[in-house]
Amino acid sequence: MSGTQFDVVGIGNAIVDVLARTDDHFLAQNRLSKGAMTIIDAQTAEELYGKMGPGVEVSGGSAANTIASIATLGGRGAFIGKVMDDQMGQVFRHDIRAVGVAFDTLSMVNGAPTARSLIFVSEDAERTMQTYLGACIELGPDDVDPQIIKSSHITYLEGYLWDPQQAKEAFIKAAKVAQQAGRQVSLSLSDPFCVDRHRGEFIDLVNSHVDILFANEEEIKSLYQVDSFDAALQHVKGHCEIAALTRSSKGSIIISGDNIHILDAEKVEKVVDTTGAGDAYAAGFLFGYTQGKDLGACGELGGILAAEIISHYGARPDTDLKELVKQTLG
Amino acid sequence: MSGTQFDVVGIGNAIVDVLARTDDHFLAQNRLSKGAMTIIDAQTAEELYGKMGPGVEVSGGSAANTIASIATLGGRGAFIGKVMDDQMGQVFRHDIRAVGVAFDTLSMVNGAPTARSLIFVSEDAERTMQTYLGACIELGPDDVDPQIIKSSHITYLEGYLWDPQQAKEAFIKAAKVAQQAGRQVSLSLSDPFCVDRHRGEFIDLVNSHVDILFANEEEIKSLYQVDSFDAALQHVKGHCEIAALTRSSKGSIIISGDNIHILDAEKVEKVVDTTGAGDAYAAGFLFGYTQGKDLGACGELGGILAAEIISHYGARPDTDLKELVKQTLG
């Protein structure tokens, strides 16, 4: 888009993921809600880490994953999020900058450590996330540089930001700045339980601020408290410019006014770890969108990226994404 | 073995690996010696990390990898190595304990951070390691508890320990205690350049202390400064009780007195990352050995474990190893 410095700026929790394999017995024993993201405190995180198997550390965070993938595709990305100036914070900063994302939010020098999400990957590739927010609770409106928002085609916000109190204010500030500057605002609903915690405010957001909404089936059903995907579809129709709704192996639906695209999921040889599937879908979609592709192609790109992410461990791309999408971009 | 608390105690550098994909152009541009392990200082590590692509952090360290795999197989393992009490040190400690290894070496509270190895994985799956030793240089003879050595069937030492000065003394102390207690000493030569740095001392070690020697083709040729594998074989024969020599896709050779076993490599669908192949081989071999298997079966187990490790990113096992070796163990 003309006059923009960035295609997409993401605002989100800056997290390092700790991934380990697990089985359903472990999840049950520790009363972990399979498939969900649960916020835990420092002590619970330490106890749970003590019981966790050997891990792999990879930079994560929902919006951060999306922006990292957009940059890997060749898009211009920026990220706003809070880390502590500790080893994990350095890892997070390194990884996102290494793919070319502008990330200049000041690190904390005192207080809670960099956030980590303990991610338990089941044998069926489902992931269960237990997140200690750490330094993320310090992200506030002062961290949102209006200049970056104004010079970004899209401001992308993760619903998870609604959990730390101050971040919500950062979120709303960014959305307003973007709107006033004639830019677009995109929101990912993040998690059905997160939607459950903040339903009323999310509905207001979707109605008043959001141009492009990302949600999976469970999230959009949770938002409107309905039992069927179709009922949710009828609710969301007309409430935001574009809704991109993902349905795992059933593919995705894109609805914009009277236009609808129904896309099949990409074939995946072996699903290894579903962590970051939604983040990757949003990345492919938004990259296509900022490149001026039609909505069908955007959804197709989302599906390709999601298929790549679930084929390996961790939520950041492990492949030459440019090569992967060459054909679709044409 | 009767009267032992541990099957194998390993002494080595306690390292967290930072793995990233690279290409040969990057290696050439930064004058990195492909396939080798090079020791770098803190400043070089920081500069190189700044140029490195997005990473994945996984616990590493040669002997530590071996012991972790032995424990994952169901063996009783202990590890001696030095970390700082920082986030990476906590990751290292967690990961090795999580597989059941006894690891009680005191952490440093002041000084250099936990060691990290920047591992550049090329498109052909070869790995190039640039290691900042950090807290490892503080490992000394006081960290070697004679009681653990005496109660271990095998004391396993990595050649890399010869790089930090004090660790060498820890190494020799452990070898002597083991010998005097009638236990066995095993050494991995680690790296051809490491052998080159310490050749004379390594030859003395092999002749005087080592019962089970692990080396790959380049290392054993470097040890005896010969050009052919066969020439190296003639040199090593008779100098230690058992030599297990690995030759990548050519398999491995085990020589013990007049007994020789020549084993083919396991078939691997796709070699992803060769980091830790030698460590895994030693793990399979020593596990079989401490379970009383014959040398042919030990070599076969080594090959199975090496094949597992090179099929994925990182040097720690990613699979149910017990299931993998069930048939071979009978």
Interface residues (C-beta under 8 A of the other chain):
Chain A: A20 R21 Y49 G50 M52 G53 P54 G55 V56 E57 V58 S59 A68 D86 Q87 M88 V91 H94 D95 I96 A98 V99 P113 Y313 G314 R316 D318
Chain B: A20 R21 Y49 G50 M52 G53 P54 G55 V56 E57 V58 S59 A68 D86 Q87 M88 V91 H94 D95 I96 A98 V99 P113 Y313 G314 R316 D318
